[in-house]
């Protein structure tokens, strides 16, 4: 045994379905409470996004394939009903077309407040790294709030990651009192990038 052991970060074990976040990848928000449940990936997309994307997320031009998985938190008594994360994976014919969509989507999200008076946008955590097969991933995130009237608003956490010929889109629906911590959301983003390199 080594006299001075130290931890070394390794890739998560592959899971089924390959390439997707699984229940164990997401943290509990309330310590000791809650469990995550996930739907099977489907090509019948239902994601709506934040209204800042300037593209129909259910029909992205140029994508050669797209699928969605939804993860929902259950058994947490203080969680808002339906709290969870939508994960959509878009596949493109080339790395360049994936880069183009990744760039355009980030431009739309980051500039939303300039186009929509109802929106506020704050930069969130970023991630990058190498996954399976030395495939790299990179991603950025945003905290977006959309006003619904003079007194009410709807918050979102959004992340966009590029992995080879794929773009991964994540959107969560927190509330003012119930949300991922920044470090938790960063970890979810990184795990989504790593999972995408395995699929």
C-alpha positions in Angstrom: 0.0 0.0 0.0 1.2 3.5 -0.7 2.4 5.5 2.4 0.5 8.6 1.2 -2.7 7.6 -0.6 -4.5 10.2 -2.5 -7.7 10.2 -4.6 -7.7 10.2 -8.4 -10.7 11.3 -10.4 -11.9 8.6 -12.8 -14.8 8.4 -15.3 -18.1 7.2 -14.0 -19.0 3.7 -14.8 -21.1 3.5 -18.0 -24.8 3.1 -17.5 -27.9 2.2 -19.5 -29.1 4.0 -21.4 -25.6 5.0 -22.5 -25.0 8.7 -23.0 -27.7 9.9 -20.6 -27.9 11.3 -17.0 -29.2 8.6 -14.6 -31.0 9.0 -11.3 -27.7 8.6 -9.3 -26.1 11.5 -11.1 -28.4 14.1 -9.6 -28.1 15.3 -6.0 -30.8 15.5 -3.4 -31.7 19.1 -2.7 -33.0 18.5 0.9 -30.5 16.4 2.8 -32.0 13.0 3.6 -35.1 13.5 1.5 -36.1 12.8 -2.1 -35.3 10.4 -4.9 -34.9 10.9 -8.6 -36.9 9.1 -11.2 -36.2 9.2 -14.9 -38.2 8.6 -18.1 -36.7 6.5 -20.9 -35.2 8.6 -23.7 -37.7 9.4 -26.4 -37.6 11.1 -29.8 -41.0 12.7 -29.1 -39.7 15.9 -27.6 -41.8 17.9 -25.2 -39.3 20.5 -24.0 -40.3 24.1 -24.2 -37.3 25.9 -22.8 -37.2 29.4 -21.4 -38.6 31.5 -24.4 -35.0 32.8 -24.8 -33.7 30.2 -27.2 -35.1 31.8 -30.5 -35.4 28.2 -31.9 -38.1 25.5 -31.6 -36.3 23.1 -29.3 -38.6 20.3 -30.6 -37.4 20.8 -34.2 -33.9 22.1 -34.5 -32.8 22.9 -38.0 -29.8 20.9 -39.2 -30.0 18.2 -36.4 -29.8 14.7 -37.7 -31.4 13.3 -34.5 -32.7 14.4 -31.1 -34.0 12.7 -28.0 -35.2 13.8 -24.6 -35.1 12.4 -21.1 -36.8 13.9 -18.1 -35.7 13.4 -14.5 -38.1 14.4 -11.7 -37.5 14.6 -8.0 -40.0 12.7 -5.8 -40.5 12.2 -2.1 -39.2 15.6 -1.1 -41.9 17.3 0.9 -40.6 20.8 0.3 -39.9 20.4 -3.5 -42.3 22.2 -5.9 -44.5 19.8 -7.7 -42.8 18.6 -10.9 -39.4 19.9 -10.0 -36.8 18.3 -12.3 -34.5 18.5 -15.2 -35.2 18.0 -18.9 -32.2 16.7 -20.9 -32.2 16.9 -24.7 -29.4 15.5 -26.8 -29.1 16.8 -30.4 -26.9 15.0 -32.9 -25.5 16.8 -35.9 -23.9 15.6 -39.1 -20.5 17.1 -38.2 -18.6 18.8 -35.4 -18.9 22.1 -37.3 -22.7 22.1 -37.4 -22.7 21.1 -33.7 -20.4 24.1 -32.9 -22.6 26.4 -34.9 -25.8 25.4 -33.0 -23.9 25.6 -29.7 -22.7 29.1 -30.5 -26.1 30.3 -31.8 -28.0 28.9 -28.8 -25.6 30.5 -26.4 -25.9 33.8 -28.2 -29.6 33.6 -27.9 -29.6 32.8 -24.2 -27.0 35.3 -23.2 -28.6 38.1 -25.1 -32.2 37.4 -24.1 -32.6 40.3 -21.8 -31.7 42.7 -24.6 -34.5 41.3 -26.8 -37.2 40.6 -24.1 -38.1 43.1 -21.5 -39.6 40.3 -19.4 -36.3 38.4 -19.1 -33.3 38.7 -16.8 -30.2 36.6 -17.4 -27.2 35.9 -15.1 -24.2 33.8 -16.1 -23.9 30.4 -14.3 -21.1 28.0 -13.9 -19.0 26.6 -16.8 -17.5 23.2 -17.3 -15.0 21.5 -19.5 -13.0 18.3 -19.5 -12.3 15.0 -21.2 -14.5 11.9 -21.1 -14.5 8.4 -22.6 -12.2 7.9 -25.6 -10.5 11.2 -24.8 -13.6 13.0 -26.2 -13.8 16.5 -24.8 -16.8 18.4 -23.5 -17.5 22.0 -22.8 -20.5 23.8 -21.5 -21.9 27.0 -20.1 -25.0 27.8 -18.1 -27.4 30.6 -17.3 -29.9 31.6 -14.6 -32.9 33.0 -16.5 -36.0 34.6 -15.0 -39.1 35.4 -17.0 -41.7 37.8 -15.6 -45.2 36.6 -16.1 -46.9 39.7 -14.8 -46.1 42.8 -12.6 -45.5 40.7 -9.5 -44.8 37.1 -10.6 -41.9 35.5 -12.4 -40.6 32.0 -13.4 -37.0 31.0 -12.9 -34.9 28.6 -14.9 -31.5 27.0 -14.8 -30.2 26.3 -18.3 -27.0 24.6 -19.5 -25.7 24.0 -23.0 -22.9 21.6 -23.7 -21.0 20.6 -26.8 -19.6 17.0 -27.1 -18.1 16.1 -30.4 -21.1 16.1 -32.9 -23.7 16.5 -30.1 -25.2 19.4 -28.2 -26.7 18.7 -24.8 -29.4 21.0 -23.5 -30.4 21.0 -19.8 -33.2 23.0 -18.3 -34.4 22.9 -14.6 -37.4 24.5 -13.1 -36.4 25.8 -9.6 -38.3 28.2 -7.4 -37.2 31.1 -5.2 -37.0 28.7 -2.3 -35.9 25.5 -3.9 -33.0 25.2 -6.3 -29.7 23.4 -7.0 -26.7 25.0 -5.4 -24.3 26.4 -7.9 -21.8 23.6 -7.2 -24.5 21.0 -7.6 -25.6 22.4 -10.9 -21.9 22.5 -12.1 -21.6 18.8 -11.1 -24.7 17.9 -13.0 -23.4 19.7 -16.1 -20.1 18.0 -15.9 -21.7 14.6 -15.5 -24.0 15.2 -18.5 -20.9 16.0 -20.5 -19.1 12.8 -19.3 -22.2 10.7 -20.0 -22.5 12.1 -23.5 -19.0 10.9 -24.3 -20.1 7.4 -23.3 -23.1 7.2 -25.7 
